[in-house]
Protein backbone atom coordinates (compact mmCIF):
# COMPACT_ATOMS: atom_id res chain seq x y z
CA UNK A 1 0.00 0.00 0.00
CA UNK A 2 2.83 2.42 0.85
CA UNK A 3 4.45 1.73 -2.50
CA UNK A 4 1.14 2.33 -4.27
CA UNK A 5 0.64 5.65 -2.47
CA UNK A 6 4.19 6.72 -3.33
CA UNK A 7 3.61 5.85 -7.01
CA UNK A 8 0.35 7.80 -7.08
CA UNK A 9 1.96 10.83 -5.44
CA UNK A 10 4.74 10.75 -8.04
CA UNK A 11 2.12 10.50 -10.77
CA UNK A 12 0.30 13.46 -9.18
CA UNK A 13 3.44 15.60 -9.27
CA UNK A 14 4.04 14.71 -12.94
CA UNK A 15 0.45 15.58 -13.87
CA UNK A 16 0.57 18.90 -12.01
CA UNK A 17 3.87 19.80 -13.69
CA UNK A 18 2.61 18.84 -17.15
CA UNK A 19 -0.68 20.71 -16.80
CA UNK A 20 1.05 23.80 -15.42
CA UNK A 21 3.53 23.90 -18.31
CA UNK A 22 0.75 23.39 -20.86
CA UNK A 23 -1.34 26.23 -19.44
CA UNK A 24 1.72 28.49 -19.24
CA UNK A 25 2.45 27.98 -22.93
CA UNK A 26 -1.20 28.37 -23.99
CA UNK A 27 -1.75 31.56 -22.01
CA UNK A 28 1.38 33.13 -23.48
CA UNK A 29 0.45 32.19 -27.04
CA UNK A 30 -3.28 32.94 -27.35
CA UNK A 31 -3.28 36.59 -26.27
CA UNK A 32 -1.40 39.62 -25.03
CA UNK A 33 -2.57 40.83 -21.60
CA UNK A 34 -1.06 44.25 -22.31
CA UNK A 35 -3.96 44.88 -24.70
CA UNK A 36 -6.50 44.40 -21.89
CA UNK A 37 -4.55 46.31 -19.25
CA UNK A 38 -4.08 49.50 -21.29
CA UNK A 39 -6.68 51.71 -22.99
CA UNK A 40 -7.14 51.53 -26.75
CA UNK A 41 -5.44 54.90 -27.23
CA UNK A 42 -2.20 53.75 -25.53
CA UNK A 43 0.94 54.31 -27.57
CA UNK A 44 3.36 51.63 -28.69
CA UNK A 45 5.91 53.00 -26.24
CA UNK A 46 3.48 52.59 -23.34
CA UNK A 47 2.70 49.04 -24.43
CA UNK A 48 6.39 48.19 -24.69
CA UNK A 49 7.07 49.69 -21.25
CA UNK A 50 4.28 47.67 -19.60
CA UNK A 51 5.41 44.48 -21.36
CA UNK A 52 8.92 45.10 -20.01
CA UNK A 53 7.59 45.67 -16.48
CA UNK A 54 5.67 42.38 -16.64
CA UNK A 55 8.61 40.52 -18.16
CA UNK A 56 6.66 39.63 -21.29
CA UNK A 57 9.35 40.95 -23.63
CA UNK A 58 11.74 38.16 -22.67
CA UNK A 59 12.01 34.90 -24.65
CA UNK A 60 9.28 32.38 -23.80
CA UNK A 61 11.88 29.81 -22.72
CA UNK A 62 13.31 32.25 -20.15
CA UNK A 63 9.83 33.03 -18.82
CA UNK A 64 9.07 29.31 -18.56
CA UNK A 65 12.30 28.63 -16.66
CA UNK A 66 11.49 31.41 -14.18
CA UNK A 67 7.96 30.06 -13.81
CA UNK A 68 9.15 26.52 -13.04
CA UNK A 69 11.70 27.77 -10.50
CA UNK A 70 9.02 29.83 -8.81
CA UNK A 71 6.57 26.91 -8.83
CA UNK A 72 9.08 24.74 -6.95
CA UNK A 73 9.15 27.43 -4.25
CA UNK A 74 5.35 27.92 -4.47
CA UNK A 75 6.07 31.46 -5.62
CA UNK A 76 3.88 32.36 -8.58
CA UNK A 77 4.63 36.04 -8.54
CA UNK A 78 2.31 38.99 -8.06
CA UNK A 79 -1.18 39.33 -9.49
CA UNK A 80 -1.14 41.91 -12.26
CA UNK A 81 -4.70 42.86 -11.41
CA UNK A 82 -4.62 42.99 -7.59
CA UNK A 83 -0.90 43.75 -7.13
CA UNK A 84 -0.59 41.21 -4.29
CA UNK A 85 1.10 37.76 -4.18
CA UNK A 86 -0.97 35.42 -6.34
CA UNK A 87 -0.94 32.25 -4.21
CA UNK A 88 -2.26 33.80 -0.95
CA UNK A 89 -4.93 35.64 -2.95
CA UNK A 90 -6.23 32.42 -4.50
CA UNK A 91 -5.87 30.42 -1.27
CA UNK A 92 -8.02 32.98 0.55
CA UNK A 93 -10.92 32.17 -1.80
CA UNK A 94 -10.79 28.40 -1.28
CA UNK A 95 -12.60 28.18 2.11
CA UNK A 96 -15.75 29.79 0.70
CA UNK A 97 -15.78 27.40 -2.27
CA UNK A 98 -15.07 24.35 -0.09
CA UNK A 99 -17.97 25.33 2.18
CA UNK A 100 -20.35 25.73 -0.75
CA UNK A 101 -19.27 22.58 -2.61
CA UNK A 102 -19.19 20.29 0.43
CA UNK A 103 -22.59 21.55 1.63
CA UNK A 104 -24.06 21.09 -1.84
CA UNK A 105 -22.65 17.58 -2.19
CA UNK A 106 -23.90 16.63 1.28
CA UNK A 107 -27.39 17.75 0.24
CA UNK A 108 -27.05 15.80 -3.02
CA UNK A 109 -26.13 12.62 -1.12
CA UNK A 110 -29.01 13.09 1.33
CA UNK A 111 -31.39 13.41 -1.62
CA UNK A 112 -29.92 10.75 -3.90
CA UNK A 113 -29.37 7.85 -1.50
CA UNK A 114 -33.00 7.35 -0.40
CA UNK A 115 -34.38 8.06 -3.89
CA UNK A 116 -31.93 5.71 -5.61
CA UNK A 117 -32.47 2.94 -3.07
CA UNK A 118 -36.24 3.32 -3.30
CA UNK A 119 -36.15 3.14 -7.10
CA UNK A 120 -33.89 0.06 -7.01
CA UNK A 121 -36.14 -1.65 -4.45
CA UNK A 122 -39.16 -1.25 -6.74
CA UNK A 123 -37.67 -1.76 -10.23
CA UNK A 124 -39.96 -1.33 -13.20
CA UNK A 125 -42.76 0.28 -11.18
CA UNK A 126 -44.34 3.68 -11.68
CA UNK A 127 -42.32 4.93 -8.71
CA UNK A 128 -39.07 3.74 -10.29
CA UNK A 129 -39.87 5.45 -13.59
CA UNK A 130 -40.95 8.64 -11.82
CA UNK A 131 -37.76 8.86 -9.74
CA UNK A 132 -35.55 8.00 -12.71
CA UNK A 133 -37.21 10.64 -14.89
CA UNK A 134 -36.96 13.23 -12.12
CA UNK A 135 -33.24 12.57 -11.72
CA UNK A 136 -32.71 12.93 -15.48
CA UNK A 137 -34.52 16.27 -15.42
CA UNK A 138 -32.25 17.38 -12.58
CA UNK A 139 -29.17 16.46 -14.62
CA UNK A 140 -30.42 18.45 -17.63
CA UNK A 141 -31.40 21.65 -15.80
CA UNK A 142 -28.88 24.50 -16.22
CA UNK A 143 -27.60 25.35 -12.72
CA UNK A 144 -27.60 29.11 -13.32
CA UNK A 145 -31.30 28.94 -14.33
CA UNK A 146 -32.13 26.91 -11.22
CA UNK A 147 -30.31 29.51 -9.14
CA UNK A 148 -32.24 32.38 -10.68
CA UNK A 149 -35.57 30.61 -10.11
CA UNK A 150 -34.69 29.94 -6.46
CA UNK A 151 -33.70 33.59 -6.00
CA UNK A 152 -36.96 34.85 -7.51
CA UNK A 153 -39.08 32.51 -5.39
CA UNK A 154 -37.37 32.20 -2.01
CA UNK A 155 -35.41 35.47 -1.82
CA UNK A 156 -37.30 38.08 -3.84
CA UNK A 157 -40.89 36.91 -3.39
CA UNK A 158 -40.85 35.35 0.07
CA UNK A 159 -37.71 36.92 1.52
CA UNK A 160 -36.57 33.80 3.33
CA UNK A 161 -32.97 33.92 2.15
CA UNK A 162 -30.46 36.45 0.84
CA UNK A 163 -29.94 36.90 -2.88
CA UNK A 164 -26.16 37.23 -2.65
CA UNK A 165 -23.26 37.49 -0.26
CA UNK A 166 -21.45 35.26 2.20
CA UNK A 167 -21.30 34.83 5.95
CA UNK A 168 -24.50 33.26 7.32
CA UNK A 169 -26.59 30.16 6.68
CA UNK A 170 -29.17 32.33 4.90
CA UNK A 171 -26.50 33.17 2.32
CA UNK A 172 -25.54 29.49 1.94
CA UNK A 173 -28.87 27.69 1.51
CA UNK A 174 -29.86 28.78 -2.01
CA UNK A 175 -26.46 28.37 -3.72
CA UNK A 176 -25.97 25.00 -1.99
CA UNK A 177 -29.40 23.80 -3.16
CA UNK A 178 -28.63 25.01 -6.67
CA UNK A 179 -25.30 23.23 -6.68
CA UNK A 180 -26.89 20.02 -5.37
CA UNK A 181 -29.36 19.59 -8.25
CA UNK A 182 -27.08 18.10 -10.91
CA UNK A 183 -24.97 15.90 -8.56
CA UNK A 184 -28.19 14.64 -6.95
CA UNK A 185 -29.42 13.56 -10.38
CA UNK A 186 -26.11 11.82 -11.18
CA UNK A 187 -25.97 10.09 -7.80
CA UNK A 188 -29.61 8.98 -7.92
CA UNK A 189 -28.93 7.29 -11.25
CA UNK A 190 -25.79 5.50 -10.07
CA UNK A 191 -27.32 4.49 -6.72
CA UNK A 192 -30.35 3.07 -8.50
CA UNK A 193 -28.20 1.13 -10.99
CA UNK A 194 -25.68 -0.14 -8.43
CA UNK A 195 -28.29 -1.12 -5.84
CA UNK A 196 -30.50 -2.88 -8.40
CA UNK A 197 -27.47 -4.88 -9.50
CA UNK A 198 -26.52 -5.81 -5.93
CA UNK A 199 -30.06 -6.72 -4.86
CA UNK A 200 -30.20 -9.34 -7.62
CA UNK A 201 -26.92 -11.03 -6.71
CA UNK A 202 -26.75 -14.52 -5.24
CA UNK A 203 -25.71 -13.36 -1.77
CA UNK A 204 -28.66 -10.94 -1.51
CA UNK A 205 -31.12 -13.63 -2.61
CA UNK A 206 -29.55 -16.11 -0.17
CA UNK A 207 -29.79 -13.58 2.66
CA UNK A 208 -33.51 -13.15 1.99
CA UNK A 209 -34.02 -16.92 1.92
CA UNK A 210 -32.33 -17.15 5.33
CA UNK A 211 -34.84 -14.70 6.74
CA UNK A 212 -32.87 -11.45 6.63
CA UNK A 213 -35.05 -8.36 6.60
CA UNK A 214 -35.13 -6.03 3.62
CA UNK A 215 -33.40 -3.41 5.79
CA UNK A 216 -30.49 -5.76 6.49
CA UNK A 217 -30.18 -6.84 2.86
CA UNK A 218 -30.16 -3.24 1.63
CA UNK A 219 -27.95 -1.54 4.19
CA UNK A 220 -25.72 -4.34 5.49
CA UNK A 221 -25.05 -6.10 2.20
CA UNK A 222 -26.11 -4.33 -1.01
CA UNK A 223 -25.22 -0.74 -0.13
CA UNK A 224 -21.76 -1.67 1.13
CA UNK A 225 -20.94 -3.48 -2.11
CA UNK A 226 -22.40 -0.68 -4.22
CA UNK A 227 -20.43 1.96 -2.32
CA UNK A 228 -17.38 1.87 -4.60
CA UNK A 229 -19.42 3.02 -7.61
CA UNK A 230 -21.17 5.70 -5.55
CA UNK A 231 -17.90 6.99 -4.08
CA UNK A 232 -16.31 7.08 -7.54
CA UNK A 233 -19.05 9.30 -8.96
CA UNK A 234 -19.12 11.42 -5.82
CA UNK A 235 -15.38 12.00 -6.11
CA UNK A 236 -15.74 12.95 -9.77
CA UNK A 237 -18.49 15.44 -8.93
CA UNK A 238 -16.41 16.90 -6.11
CA UNK A 239 -13.41 17.34 -8.41
CA UNK A 240 -15.46 18.96 -11.17
CA UNK A 241 -17.14 21.40 -8.81
CA UNK A 242 -13.92 22.44 -7.11
CA UNK A 243 -12.23 22.74 -10.51
CA UNK A 244 -14.62 25.46 -11.64
CA UNK A 245 -18.04 23.97 -12.40
CA UNK A 246 -19.35 25.82 -9.36
CA UNK A 247 -18.25 29.12 -10.93
CA UNK A 248 -21.60 29.98 -12.62
CA UNK A 249 -23.40 29.38 -9.32
CA UNK A 250 -20.92 31.53 -7.44
CA UNK A 251 -21.37 34.33 -9.97
CA UNK A 252 -25.18 34.16 -9.84
CA UNK A 253 -25.22 34.37 -6.04
CA UNK A 254 -22.28 36.76 -5.67
CA UNK A 255 -20.42 34.10 -3.71
CA UNK A 256 -16.80 35.24 -3.11
CA UNK A 257 -15.17 31.92 -3.94
CA UNK A 258 -12.61 30.28 -6.17
CA UNK A 259 -14.96 30.01 -9.16
CA UNK A 260 -15.78 33.72 -9.16
CA UNK A 261 -12.07 34.50 -9.07
CA UNK A 262 -11.45 32.20 -12.05
CA UNK A 263 -14.02 34.10 -14.12
CA UNK A 264 -12.46 37.45 -13.17
CA UNK A 265 -8.95 36.14 -13.87
CA UNK A 266 -9.83 34.96 -17.37
CA UNK A 267 -11.55 38.26 -18.17
CA UNK A 268 -8.46 40.23 -17.08
CA UNK A 269 -5.86 37.79 -18.51
CA UNK A 270 -3.97 37.80 -15.21
CA UNK A 271 -1.35 35.13 -15.97
CA UNK A 272 0.08 34.72 -12.44
CA UNK A 273 -3.39 34.22 -10.96
CA UNK A 274 -4.41 31.85 -13.75
CA UNK A 275 -1.29 29.74 -13.27
CA UNK A 276 -1.93 29.44 -9.53
CA UNK A 277 -5.54 28.46 -10.16
CA UNK A 278 -4.58 25.74 -12.65
CA UNK A 279 -1.88 24.48 -10.28
CA UNK A 280 -4.38 24.19 -7.41
CA UNK A 281 -7.08 22.64 -9.60
CA UNK A 282 -4.69 19.95 -10.85
CA UNK A 283 -3.49 19.25 -7.30
CA UNK A 284 -7.03 19.07 -5.89
CA UNK A 285 -8.29 16.71 -8.61
CA UNK A 286 -5.29 14.40 -8.30
CA UNK A 287 -5.57 14.26 -4.50
CA UNK A 288 -9.32 13.59 -4.70
CA UNK A 289 -8.69 10.73 -7.14
CA UNK A 290 -6.06 9.31 -4.78
CA UNK A 291 -8.45 9.58 -1.84
CA UNK A 292 -11.21 7.83 -3.80
CA UNK A 293 -8.85 4.99 -4.78
CA UNK A 294 -7.71 4.52 -1.19
CA UNK A 295 -11.30 4.55 0.09
CA UNK A 296 -12.14 1.45 -1.96
CA UNK A 297 -10.32 -0.68 0.60
CA UNK A 298 -12.76 0.45 3.28
CA UNK A 299 -15.68 -1.04 1.38
CA UNK A 300 -14.12 -4.08 -0.30
CA UNK A 301 -11.63 -6.17 1.75
CA UNK A 302 -10.40 -7.83 -1.45
CA UNK A 303 -9.04 -4.50 -2.69
CA UNK A 304 -7.38 -3.89 0.66
CA UNK A 305 -5.70 -7.27 0.58
CA UNK A 306 -4.51 -6.85 -3.01
CA UNK A 307 -3.02 -3.47 -2.12
CA UNK A 308 -0.98 -4.99 0.66
VOSEMI-902060 format. One record per residue (C-alpha): x negated, y negated, z negated; residue in three letters. Coordinates in pm, 1 decimal. Example, Ala and Ser with C-alpha at 12.3 -4.5 7.8 and 13.67 -1.06 7.14 Angstrom:
BEGIN
        c1        c2        c3  residu
   -1230.0     450.0    -780.0     ALA
   -1367.0     106.0    -714.0     SER
END
This chain:
BEGIN
        c1        c2        c3  residu
       0.0       0.0       0.0     UNK
    -282.6    -241.6     -85.1     UNK
    -444.8    -173.3     250.0     UNK
    -113.6    -232.9     427.0     UNK
     -63.8    -565.3     246.6     UNK
    -419.1    -671.8     333.3     UNK
    -360.7    -585.2     700.6     UNK
     -34.8    -780.2     707.6     UNK
    -195.9   -1082.7     543.8     UNK
    -474.3   -1075.2     803.7     UNK
    -211.9   -1049.8    1076.6     UNK
     -30.0   -1345.9     918.1     UNK
    -344.2   -1559.6     927.4     UNK
    -404.5   -1471.0    1293.6     UNK
     -44.8   -1557.8    1387.0     UNK
     -57.5   -1890.1    1200.7     UNK
    -387.2   -1979.5    1368.6     UNK
    -260.8   -1883.6    1714.5     UNK
      68.1   -2070.9    1679.7     UNK
    -104.6   -2380.1    1542.2     UNK
    -353.4   -2390.2    1831.4     UNK
     -75.0   -2338.9    2086.3     UNK
     133.8   -2622.6    1943.9     UNK
    -172.4   -2849.3    1923.7     UNK
    -244.8   -2797.6    2292.5     UNK
     119.7   -2836.6    2398.6     UNK
     175.2   -3156.4    2201.1     UNK
    -137.8   -3313.2    2347.8     UNK
     -44.8   -3219.0    2703.6     UNK
     328.4   -3294.4    2735.4     UNK
     328.2   -3659.2    2627.3     UNK
     140.2   -3961.5    2503.4     UNK
     257.1   -4083.2    2160.5     UNK
     106.4   -4425.0    2230.7     UNK
     396.4   -4487.8    2469.9     UNK
     650.4   -4440.2    2189.3     UNK
     454.9   -4631.4    1925.4     UNK
     407.5   -4950.3    2128.9     UNK
     668.1   -5170.8    2298.6     UNK
     713.7   -5153.2    2675.1     UNK
     543.7   -5489.7    2723.4     UNK
     220.4   -5374.6    2552.8     UNK
     -93.5   -5430.8    2756.8     UNK
    -336.3   -5163.2    2869.1     UNK
    -591.3   -5299.7    2624.0     UNK
    -347.5   -5258.5    2334.3     UNK
    -270.1   -4903.6    2443.4     UNK
    -639.2   -4818.7    2469.1     UNK
    -706.5   -4968.8    2125.0     UNK
    -428.1   -4766.8    1959.8     UNK
    -541.2   -4447.6    2136.4     UNK
    -891.8   -4510.4    2000.7     UNK
    -759.0   -4566.7    1647.7     UNK
    -567.4   -4237.6    1663.9     UNK
    -861.5   -4051.7    1815.6     UNK
    -666.2   -3962.9    2129.2     UNK
    -935.0   -4095.1    2362.9     UNK
   -1173.9   -3816.2    2266.6     UNK
   -1200.6   -3489.6    2465.4     UNK
    -928.3   -3238.4    2380.1     UNK
   -1188.0   -2981.1    2271.9     UNK
   -1330.6   -3225.1    2015.3     UNK
    -982.7   -3303.2    1882.3     UNK
    -906.6   -2930.8    1856.2     UNK
   -1230.1   -2862.6    1666.1     UNK
   -1149.0   -3140.6    1418.4     UNK
    -795.8   -3005.9    1380.8     UNK
    -915.4   -2651.7    1303.7     UNK
   -1169.9   -2777.0    1050.4     UNK
    -901.5   -2982.6     881.1     UNK
    -656.9   -2690.8     882.6     UNK
    -907.9   -2473.9     695.4     UNK
    -914.6   -2742.6     425.3     UNK
    -535.2   -2792.4     447.1     UNK
    -607.4   -3146.0     561.6     UNK
    -387.5   -3235.6     857.9     UNK
    -463.1   -3604.4     853.7     UNK
    -231.3   -3899.5     805.7     UNK
     117.5   -3932.7     948.9     UNK
     113.7   -4191.3    1226.1     UNK
     469.7   -4285.9    1140.7     UNK
     461.7   -4299.4     758.8     UNK
      89.5   -4374.7     712.7     UNK
      58.7   -4121.5     429.2     UNK
    -109.7   -3776.5     417.8     UNK
      96.8   -3542.1     634.0     UNK
      93.6   -3225.2     421.0     UNK
     226.4   -3379.7      95.5     UNK
     493.1   -3564.3     294.9     UNK
     623.4   -3242.0     450.1     UNK
     587.0   -3042.2     127.5     UNK
     802.1   -3298.2     -55.0     UNK
    1091.7   -3216.7     180.3     UNK
    1079.2   -2839.7     128.2     UNK
    1259.5   -2817.7    -211.3     UNK
    1574.8   -2978.6     -69.6     UNK
    1578.3   -2739.7     226.6     UNK
    1507.1   -2435.1       8.8     UNK
    1797.3   -2533.5    -218.1     UNK
    2035.1   -2573.3      75.3     UNK
    1927.2   -2258.5     260.7     UNK
    1919.5   -2028.8     -42.7     UNK
    2258.7   -2154.7    -162.8     UNK
    2406.5   -2109.3     184.1     UNK
    2264.7   -1757.5     219.2     UNK
    2389.7   -1663.5    -127.5     UNK
    2739.2   -1774.8     -24.3     UNK
    2704.8   -1580.3     302.3     UNK
    2613.3   -1262.0     112.1     UNK
    2901.3   -1308.5    -133.0     UNK
    3139.0   -1340.8     161.9     UNK
    2991.8   -1075.4     390.4     UNK
    2937.2    -784.8     149.9     UNK
    3300.3    -735.4      40.5     UNK
    3438.1    -805.7     388.9     UNK
    3192.8    -571.5     560.7     UNK
    3246.7    -293.8     306.6     UNK
    3624.3    -331.8     329.8     UNK
    3614.7    -313.7     710.0     UNK
    3389.3      -5.7     700.6     UNK
    3613.6     164.7     444.9     UNK
    3916.5     125.0     673.8     UNK
    3767.2     176.4    1022.6     UNK
    3996.0     132.6    1319.9     UNK
    4275.6     -27.6    1118.4     UNK
    4433.7    -368.0    1168.3     UNK
    4232.0    -493.5     871.5     UNK
    3907.3    -373.8    1029.3     UNK
    3986.7    -545.2    1359.4     UNK
    4094.8    -864.0    1182.3     UNK
    3776.4    -885.9     974.5     UNK
    3554.6    -800.1    1270.7     UNK
    3720.9   -1064.0    1488.7     UNK
    3695.6   -1323.0    1212.4     UNK
    3323.9   -1256.5    1171.9     UNK
    3271.5   -1293.0    1547.7     UNK
    3452.2   -1626.7    1542.3     UNK
    3224.6   -1738.2    1258.4     UNK
    2917.4   -1645.8    1462.0     UNK
    3042.1   -1844.6    1763.0     UNK
    3140.5   -2164.7    1580.1     UNK
    2887.8   -2449.8    1622.4     UNK
    2760.2   -2534.7    1272.1     UNK
    2760.3   -2910.9    1332.1     UNK
    3130.5   -2893.6    1432.8     UNK
    3213.2   -2690.7    1122.1     UNK
    3030.6   -2950.6     914.1     UNK
    3223.9   -3238.4    1068.4     UNK
    3556.7   -3061.3    1010.5     UNK
    3469.2   -2994.5     646.0     UNK
    3369.8   -3359.3     600.1     UNK
    3696.4   -3484.7     750.6     UNK
    3908.2   -3250.6     539.3     UNK
    3736.6   -3219.6     201.4     UNK
    3540.9   -3546.6     181.9     UNK
    3729.9   -3808.2     383.8     UNK
    4088.9   -3691.1     338.9     UNK
    4084.5   -3534.8      -7.5     UNK
    3770.6   -3692.4    -151.6     UNK
    3657.3   -3379.7    -333.3     UNK
    3297.1   -3391.7    -214.8     UNK
    3045.6   -3644.9     -84.4     UNK
    2993.9   -3690.4     288.3     UNK
    2615.9   -3722.5     265.0     UNK
    2325.5   -3748.9      25.8     UNK
    2144.8   -3526.2    -219.9     UNK
    2129.9   -3483.1    -595.0     UNK
    2450.1   -3325.7    -731.6     UNK
    2659.1   -3016.0    -668.0     UNK
    2916.9   -3232.9    -489.9     UNK
    2649.9   -3316.6    -232.3     UNK
    2553.9   -2948.8    -194.4     UNK
    2887.5   -2769.4    -150.8     UNK
    2986.2   -2878.1     200.7     UNK
    2645.8   -2836.8     372.1     UNK
    2596.8   -2500.5     198.8     UNK
    2939.7   -2379.9     315.7     UNK
    2863.2   -2501.4     667.1     UNK
    2530.2   -2323.4     668.2     UNK
    2688.9   -2002.0     537.0     UNK
    2936.3   -1959.2     824.9     UNK
    2708.1   -1809.8    1091.5     UNK
    2496.8   -1590.5     855.8     UNK
    2818.6   -1464.5     695.3     UNK
    2941.7   -1355.8    1038.4     UNK
    2611.5   -1182.3    1117.9     UNK
    2596.6   -1009.1     780.4     UNK
    2960.6    -898.0     791.9     UNK
    2893.2    -729.1    1124.9     UNK
    2578.7    -550.0    1007.0     UNK
    2731.8    -449.4     671.6     UNK
    3034.6    -307.4     850.1     UNK
    2819.6    -113.3    1098.7     UNK
    2568.0      14.2     842.8     UNK
    2829.4     112.0     584.1     UNK
    3050.3     287.6     839.8     UNK
    2747.4     488.5     950.0     UNK
    2651.7     581.3     592.9     UNK
    3006.1     671.7     485.8     UNK
    3019.7     933.6     762.4     UNK
    2691.8    1103.4     671.0     UNK
    2674.7    1451.9     523.6     UNK
    2570.8    1336.4     176.5     UNK
    2865.9    1094.4     151.0     UNK
    3111.9    1362.7     261.1     UNK
    2954.9    1610.6      17.1     UNK
    2978.8    1358.1    -266.1     UNK
    3350.6    1314.8    -198.6     UNK
    3401.9    1692.1    -192.3     UNK
    3233.1    1714.5    -533.3     UNK
    3484.3    1469.9    -674.1     UNK
    3286.6    1145.3    -662.7     UNK
    3504.7     836.5    -659.5     UNK
    3513.2     602.7    -362.1     UNK
    3340.0     341.2    -578.8     UNK
    3049.0     575.5    -649.0     UNK
    3018.3     683.5    -286.3     UNK
    3016.2     324.4    -162.8     UNK
    2794.8     154.4    -419.2     UNK
    2571.8     434.5    -548.7     UNK
    2504.7     609.5    -219.5     UNK
    2610.7     432.8     101.1     UNK
    2522.0      73.7      12.7     UNK
    2175.9     167.3    -112.5     UNK
    2094.4     347.9     211.2     UNK
    2240.3      67.8     422.3     UNK
    2043.4    -195.5     231.9     UNK
    1738.2    -186.9     459.6     UNK
    1941.9    -301.9     760.8     UNK
    2116.5    -570.2     555.5     UNK
    1790.2    -699.0     408.3     UNK
    1630.5    -708.1     754.4     UNK
    1905.0    -929.7     896.2     UNK
    1911.7   -1142.0     581.6     UNK
    1537.8   -1199.7     611.2     UNK
    1573.7   -1294.9     977.3     UNK
    1849.3   -1544.4     893.4     UNK
    1640.5   -1689.8     611.0     UNK
    1340.9   -1734.1     840.9     UNK
    1546.1   -1896.1    1116.5     UNK
    1714.2   -2140.4     881.0     UNK
    1391.6   -2243.9     711.3     UNK
    1223.3   -2274.0    1050.7     UNK
    1462.0   -2545.8    1163.8     UNK
    1804.5   -2397.0    1240.4     UNK
    1935.3   -2581.6     936.2     UNK
    1824.6   -2912.0    1093.1     UNK
    2160.4   -2998.1    1261.6     UNK
    2340.5   -2937.6     932.3     UNK
    2091.8   -3153.0     743.7     UNK
    2136.7   -3432.5     996.9     UNK
    2518.4   -3415.6     983.8     UNK
    2521.6   -3436.9     603.9     UNK
    2227.8   -3676.5     566.7     UNK
    2041.6   -3410.0     371.2     UNK
    1680.2   -3523.5     311.0     UNK
    1517.2   -3191.9     393.8     UNK
    1261.3   -3028.1     617.3     UNK
    1495.7   -3001.5     916.3     UNK
    1578.0   -3371.7     916.0     UNK
    1206.6   -3450.3     906.7     UNK
    1144.7   -3219.8    1205.1     UNK
    1401.8   -3410.3    1411.9     UNK
    1245.8   -3744.9    1316.9     UNK
     895.2   -3614.1    1386.6     UNK
     983.1   -3496.2    1736.9     UNK
    1154.8   -3826.0    1817.0     UNK
     845.9   -4022.7    1708.0     UNK
     586.5   -3778.7    1850.8     UNK
     397.2   -3779.8    1521.4     UNK
     135.1   -3513.2    1597.3     UNK
      -8.0   -3472.3    1244.0     UNK
     339.4   -3421.9    1096.1     UNK
     441.4   -3184.7    1374.6     UNK
     128.9   -2974.0    1326.7     UNK
     193.3   -2943.7     952.8     UNK
     554.4   -2845.7    1016.3     UNK
     457.8   -2574.3    1265.2     UNK
     187.6   -2447.6    1028.3     UNK
     437.5   -2419.0     741.3     UNK
     708.5   -2263.8     959.9     UNK
     469.2   -1994.8    1084.6     UNK
     348.6   -1924.7     730.4     UNK
     702.7   -1906.6     589.5     UNK
     829.1   -1671.3     860.8     UNK
     528.8   -1439.5     830.2     UNK
     557.4   -1426.1     449.9     UNK
     932.2   -1358.7     470.2     UNK
     869.4   -1072.9     713.5     UNK
     606.3    -931.2     478.2     UNK
     845.1    -957.8     184.2     UNK
    1120.9    -782.8     380.2     UNK
     885.5    -499.1     478.4     UNK
     771.0    -451.6     118.7     UNK
    1129.5    -455.2      -8.7     UNK
    1213.8    -144.8     195.8     UNK
    1031.6      67.9     -59.9     UNK
    1275.8     -45.2    -328.1     UNK
    1568.5     103.8    -138.0     UNK
    1411.7     407.5      30.1     UNK
    1162.8     616.9    -174.9     UNK
    1039.6     782.9     144.5     UNK
     904.0     450.2     269.3     UNK
     738.1     388.7     -66.4     UNK
     569.9     727.0     -58.1     UNK
     451.4     684.7     300.8     UNK
     301.9     346.9     211.7     UNK
      98.4     499.0     -66.0     UNK
END
